[in-house]
Amino acid sequence: MTGFAFAWQGQSLQMRCSGALWWPAGRWLVVADLHLGKSERMARRGGALLPPYETAETLRRLGDELDALDPAVVISLGDGFDDDAAAGALDADALCALDGMARARDWIWVAGNHDPAPTAPLPGRMLDAVALGGITLRHEPQGDGPDISGHYHPVVRLAGARRRAALIGPQHLILPAFGRYTGGLDAADPALSRWVAGGIAVACVHRALPLPLPAPVRQRGRPLRPLP
């Protein structure tokens, strides 16, 4: 798995092609927007019936990163679950996988807009934000930064397809959604470009591929948004 190593805010970081961020100094692995339990939540609320495999696939990919990197700390930057009730609706296999991955390491769930207070006990801790190396890790970018966040599910167009991408600006670093069933917001959308002007995108394909950020577009109609 090929990552893209870069320096940001005085820290040496690596963007992984999985969409995870590796911070070697403290052996921190950072992911955003797992949205575990999305198919269950949509069925529960009368939405589209999706094949109920996204949680297992998302956890499998996360487990691959843990096996490769052996992080001391895993930080999920909000929307780890598709809503608060989804945490309590995880099946036994998913709960067992989470418990196993959290064993012998610290696990931090940052509260997101989808899961401000999960209703089920989970391995690890739930926090509103985390401060590391002078950088705030939170669900959404705020103010002048510096911060690392998720929320927007950024994507770029590459070879005619929409690809998940990290957006690295001078003061804000926005990670792609790690979850299997997630939509995406184009990096050129003003809602995103305002945070990362003057930066780069890193497409998460078979390798982490740095690209120039697309030029911001004039808003035409309703912007693409992450799926509900």
N, C-alpha and C positions, 0 to 999 in steps of 0.2 A: 504494500500500500504506500503510495508516494504522497508525501505531504509537502506543503509549501512553508518554509521557514522564513520568518520575517521579524524585524525589530519594531516594537511599538510601545510608546510611552516608557522607554528605557527598559523594556522587558523583551526577552527572547521567546517567541511564540511559534507554534506550528499549526497551520490549518490542515486538517486531515481530509482526505477525499470522501470520508463518510459524512462530513458536515460537523464533526466534533472539533473542538479547539484543544490543543495540548499545550500545557504551560509547564515546561520541564523543571523550572526552579523549585517548585514545591510539589512536583508530580501531581498537578491538578488537571483533571479532565473536565471540560466544560461542554455541555450540550444544551440545546434550547428546543422547546416546543415538541416534546415527545408525543403529546396528545394520546396517551395510553387510554384505551377504552372507547375510542371514537365510534366504532361500529355499534357498540352496545348503547352508547348515548343517543345515537341517531335513531336506532330502533325503538328505544324507550320513549323518545319524544315524537314518534310517528313519522320520522324522516325516511330517507332512502335506506333500503336494506342492503348493507355492504357485507361482503364475505368477512367473517369475524376472525381474520388472521393477522390484522395489522399489529396488534399488541405483541404477539409472539415474534413477528418479523422484526419489529423495532427493538425488542429486547435481545434478539439474536445478534443484530448488528451492534448493539451497545456492548454485549458480551464479547464480541470479537475485539472491540477496542480495548476492553479491560484485559483480555488475554494478551494482546500485543504490547500494552503499555504498563500494565500493573500500577495504576494510579493510586496515590495515597488518599486522594479526595476526589469525589465526583460531585459536580455542581450542575443541577438542572435549573436552567434560567426561566422558570415559570411555564405554565401550561404543560406540566409533566403529565397531567390527566386532562381529559376532554371536558370534564366538569367535576365538581366536588364529589358527586355520587359515583362517578366512574371508578374512583379509587376503591370504593367499597364493593364494586361489582366485578373486580378482577377475579379471574378463575384461579383455582389452586395452583396450576402450573405457573401462571404469571407471578403470583405472590411468592412461590418457592424460588423462581428465578431471581426476583428482586432481592429476596432475603440472602440468597447465595452471593449475589454480586456485591451487596453491601457489607458482607462479612469481612472483618479485618481491615476496613477502611472507613473513613468518614464519608457520609452521604448527606448532601444538603439540597433540599427542595426549596427554591425561591418561589414565592407565591406569584401566580400570574392572574390575568383577568378571567381565565377559564376556571382556575382552581385556587381561589383565595384562601380556602380553608377546607381541605379534603376531610371527608367524614369518617374515613377509616384509618386505623393506626398503620403507620408506614415505617420502614427502616429509615433511620437517619433523623434529620432535623428539618423543620420548616421555618424559613426566615423571610423577611421582606427584601433583604439585599445583603450582599457580602462585600467587604472591602479587602482587597489584596494588592499589595505593592503600589498603593496610591491610586488604584483603579476600583471603581464601584461596579460590581456585577449585579444587574437587576433585570427585570423582565422587559421594560421598555426604555429606550434612550431618553435622557432628560437633560435639560439645561446645557451647560458648557462642557460637561464631562470632566475628565475622561471616564467612559463607561463601556462595558461589554454587555450586550443585551440580545434579545431575540424578538419575539412578538410579530414581526412583519412577514416572516417566511420569505425572504428575498430570493428572487430568481433572476437569471440573465438568459438572453437568447444566444444559443451557440449551436452552429450547424443546423439551424432550422428548428431547434427544439428548446423548450424551457428547461433550464438546469438550475438546481439549487446553488446558491452562492453566498459566501460571506462577503460583506461590504466593509472595507477598512478605510475609515476617514481619519483625519488628523486627531479628532477627539472622541470619536464614537466608532465602535466595532460591533457590527450587527451580524449575528450568526444565522444560518439557514435553519429551517425546521428539520429536526432529526427524525420525527415521526413518519411512519409509512403513509398514512392517509392525511396529507396536508396539501392545501392549495399554495399559491404563491403570489407575491406582489412584485411586479417588474421593478428592477433596480432603477429604471429611469423615471418611475412615478415620483411626483414631487413630494409625496409623503415620506419617501425614503431618501431621495437625492438631497433634501435639505440637511440631513444629518451627516452625510459622507462626502460632500463636495470636496473635490481635490484629492480624492482617494482612489482606491482600486477595488475591483471585484476579484474574488477567487472562486471560480466555478468548481463544484464538487462532482467530478465525473470519475473516470477510471484513475485519474490523478488529480491533485489539487492544482488547478491551472490559473495563474494570475492573468487578469485581463484589465484593460482600461475600463473605467466605469462608463456606461452609455450616457450620452448627453441628456439632461433632464428634458422631458417633453411637456409641452403645453397641455393642460388638462382638457380632455375632450370627453364630455359625458361623465359617466361614473367610472372611477378607477377600478382595476382589478384588485381584489382583496383576498386575504386568506379565507378559505372556506370556513363556514360557521362551525 
